[in-house]
Amino acid sequence: MNLTKLHYFLFSKLVIAWIAGVRFLSVSDDCAKTTVTLSWFNQNPFRSIFWAVLGMAAELSTGILLMKAIKNNEVKASMLVTQNQGFFYKKAVGKIVFTCEVGDRIKKLFEQLIQDNEPKKIELVSNGYNEQGELVCTFKFEWSLKLKTT
């Protein structure tokens, strides 16, 4: 999962996120970072980034870690967001970097998922920071995962 392949995935599968300016910054087994920068296309009437665009960047930082774990564990699994919450603290202007750091929790989740062969849920949090390092927003996503039988 290098950045070039990830950006191609974004461009080919999540076109609206690509158009809105969502990009990958880095992805490892433990941490994913995505970015979005304020532009004419993704702003709201108050000249800040529209909340839904922030949500796309945040969701991507959580979902890519699960996709990476699926690939690393060489299993086929379905994944679905079942709940979502957003918390906003500052106006989102400039470049916002979303960070999700949950590697150990995902590793344990997949151990249980493979062992039990029962659907599992996990809450993943992504925090968005502005260029000054200030927390702008926090998104929580509850993901449901289920192994595919075939």
HUCOR-V578245 format. One record per backbone hydrogen bond with DSSP energy under -0.5 kcal/mol. CO is the residue of the C=O (numbers start at 1). NH is the residue of the N-H. If there is no record, write none. Layout:
<<CO/NH> <CO/NH>>
//
This chain:
<<2/6> <3/7> <4/8> <5/9> <6/10> <7/11> <8/12> <9/13> <9/14> <10/14> <14/17> <14/18> <15/19> <16/20> <17/21> <17/22> <18/21> <23/35> <26/33> <30/102> <30/103> <31/28> <32/100> <33/25> <33/26> <34/98> <35/23> <36/96> <39/43> <40/43> <42/50> <44/47> <48/44> <50/53> <50/54> <51/55> <52/56> <53/57> <54/58> <55/59> <56/60> <57/61> <58/62> <59/63> <60/64> <62/65> <62/66> <63/67> <64/68> <65/69> <66/70> <67/71> <68/72> <69/73> <70/75> <71/74> <75/77> <76/148> <78/146> <80/82> <80/144> <83/142> <85/140> <87/138> <91/93> <92/49> <94/38> <96/36> <96/98> <97/129> <98/34> <99/127> <100/32> <100/102> <102/106> <103/107> <104/108> <105/109> <106/110> <107/111> <108/112> <109/113> <110/114> <111/115> <112/116> <113/117> <120/145> <122/124> <122/143> <124/141> <126/139> <127/99> <127/129> <128/136> <128/137> <129/97> <130/133> <134/130> <136/89> <136/90> <137/128> <138/87> <139/126> <140/85> <141/124> <141/143> <142/82> <142/83> <143/122> <144/80> <145/120> <146/78>>
//
